[in-house]
Amino acid sequence: MLIVTGSLTLNGSVGWRGVLLVGNDITSNGNNAVAGATVSGLNVKLGTYVPDANANGTKMYNYDSCEVAKSTTTMGALVTLRNTWVDNWVEY
C-alpha cells in the first residue's frame, strides 16, 4: 500500500501491485501498469483544491481484488474483547 499525502509522479516504466491512495493528483509519464486499486484526489474531502491528473504514454490501471486483499490483510481487523458489549442498531 502506498499512501501519498501530496501529488504522485510516475516516470518511466513503473509497475505497482496493491493500493495507491493519493491526496492530490497523479502525473503518469511513460509505460505504467497498476494492478490493485488507485484512488486520487482525496484531499478534496479536506476542502483543498486538487489539480487534474495527467497521463502521457501507455497506461494500464486495472482493479484487482486479489492484489487489494494482499496489500490490506496486515492492516488489522476487528477483534472481540472480553467483558465488552456490542449494540446492534435496527435498520430503518
N, C-alpha and C positions, 0 to 999 in steps of 0.2 A: 504494500500500500504506500502510495506516495501522496503526501498532503502538502500542498504549496499554498501559502497564505497570499502571495502576490501573483505575478504573472509567470507562466512557464513557457520556455522556448526550447523546442526540439529541433536540432540541426543535424544534417547528415542522415545516415542510415541507422535509425534508432528503433528498437523494439521494446515493448513493455508487456508483461503479463501480470494482471492484477487490477487494482483500483487506482485511478487517478482522480484526486479531488483538488481542484484548482480554484483559488479565491477570485482571481481576475481572469484574464484572457489567456488563450493558448496561441502561440505562434509556432507553426509547424512548417519547417523547410526541409526539403529532401524527401527520401523514401522512408516513411514512418509507418509502423504497424503496432496497434494496441489491441490486445485480447483481454477482455475483462469488462470494466465499466469506466467510463470517462464522464466526469461532471465538471463543468467550468462555470464561472460567473457566480460563485457562491457568495461573494461579497455584496451582491445586490440585496441580499437579506439584511445586511448591516446598514443599508441606506447609502452606500457609496456607488459612484459611477464605475461601470465596468466597460472597457472598450471592446469593440468587435474582435473576434478571433480571425487569424489569418492562416490560410492553408495554401502552401506552394509546393508543387511536386505531386508524387504519388502517395496516397494515404489509404490505410486500411484500419478503420476503427470498428471493431466487432465486439458486440456484447457476448461474453462467455461466462455462463453461470458457474462453471467448474472453477475457472480462474478467480472469480469473485469469492467463491466459497473457500478456496485455498488461502486467499490473502486475508480473509476475515476470521478464520477459525481460532486463531490465537488471541483475538481481541477480547475475549471474555464472554460470559454468558450469565443468565440469571441463575442464582444458586439459592436454594432454600436454606433458611437459617432456623435453628432450634429456638423455641419459645417466642416465635413471631406469628403474625397473622396476615392474611390477605383478604381484602374486601372486594368482592365481585360486584361490579356495577351492572345494573339491569340496563339492557339496550332498549331504547325507545323507538 
